[in-house]
Amino acid sequence: MIMTRLLTPPSKEPMHHGPGLRKLILKGILTGFCLLCLTWVVRSQDPQFSQFYSNPLYLNPALTGTGTYPRIVANYRNQWPSSGNTFVTYNFSYDRYLLGMKGGIGFQTLYDREINGIINTVQSSFFYCYHVKVNDRLFFTSAIQAGFIMKQFNTANLIFPGMINQENGTISGFYPLPVESGEKIFPDFSFGMLGQQDNVYFGFALNHLTQPNQSIVEGDETGRLPMKITLHVGAKSREYQRSLFSKEVTFSPNLIYQQQGSFKQLNLGMYMTLNSLTLGAWYRNNLSVRPDAAIAMIGYSTNFFQLGYSFDYVLSDLSRYSMGSHELSLIFYISRNFHKRFFQNTLQIPNI
């Protein structure tokens, strides 16, 4: 996936001998190599969000219906906007607790646009989460997620070295690609479990249980979407400040580990909440590779909505190319006149 970020839109203007022609040929070679990366989907990764708990169903299906009230969640992420080859992801979800079903239900749809539309992904899913209350201090949830994924590959504007005229640098011709079609649709299933003991919460999720084949290359049986494994744990502690304003501050340390194929990532974070304001800081490390990013977050919440913003500062050598990532989240809480029984199985998770 890192290599696909090198893609540059083709130029249709003729070029002459010299550095300009060499540059165009180099772009063509990189573009061709990028296409190979696109077809090697066995190495692909799911889109990532930095505001983990502002996108609860995406983090773990077992978070369905664990909010105090029904919630509508909208997320937007713009990764590497200054590079010219952006990765933009939109997410929308709804979930709520239903007393008659002894659990939560939810719906989520995601749209991911990679490299200015070279790859487009639409994912829609339904969720059901069963809640079990052991006692007043301990409860568990388990959930299933079922839906479909549609991938679209736009190869029309890709340039290969064989399409560049070595004499004058003009682009012409058509490069035959061994692909069945530019679109593929396949079912997708996930599972998750979650628990909370007092103010400590923990869980795991398994996404893409069937590891569906998403390759568009003819005869390719290796293009399977790897299963994604997520492990997370966190806690909340309260400290009463005896200051001039006597504010109550909440601290929440968190750890999230994710693995998909050979890709492994560890996220370490801390939140601080003071009344309606939440501040967060995360450190993200791609294991066996290098430190990836430092993430700063700020959120504001009321009884009816929650707004969050975060910025990823890249710590690796890609910082000169990526210039960071921006992310926004908005959560609306509805139907607030619920009976107190609806609040029995709510999680003490952070806001953003």
Number of C-alpha atoms within 10 A of each C-alpha: 15 9 14 19 19 17 23 20 16 15 13 10 8 13 20 13 11 9 10 13 20 15 12 20 21 14 21 23 15 20 24 18 16 21 20 13 17 20 19 19 19 22 18 21 17 14 16 12 22 23 27 16 16 25 24 21 25 22 24 29 29 31 30 31 31 26 21 19 21 23 21 19 22 21 21 19 25 19 23 22 17 13 17 16 21 20 22 23 22 18 21 21 22 21 25 23 27 15 12 7 12 13 23 26 23 23 20 22 19 19 20 20 19 21 19 17 17 20 18 20 21 18 19 20 21 19 24 24 29 20 27 15 15 10 8 10 10 16 20 19 24 24 23 23 27 16 17 15 19 16 19 18 19 14 13 10 12 19 27 21 18 16 17 19 16 16 10 12 21 17 21 12 9 12 13 6 11 10 14 12 14 14 17 16 16 13 17 20 18 21 21 25 22 24 22 23 16 14 16 19 21 18 22 22 23 21 25 20 15 14 17 19 19 24 24 22 17 11 11 14 11 15 20 19 24 24 19 20 19 19 20 19 18 20 20 18 12 13 10 10 11 9 8 6 7 9 13 14 15 17 18 20 19 20 17 20 18 18 19 21 14 12 16 16 18 18 20 15 18 17 20 21 20 13 13 12 16 21 20 22 17 21 19 22 20 16 15 10 11 12 17 22 21 19 22 18 20 20 21 19 18 12 10 13 15 20 19 22 21 23 22 22 18 21 17 14 11 13 14 11 15 20 16 22 22 20 21 22 21 21 22 18 18 15 9 11 7 12 8 8 8 19 14 13 22 17 21 18 22 23 25 27
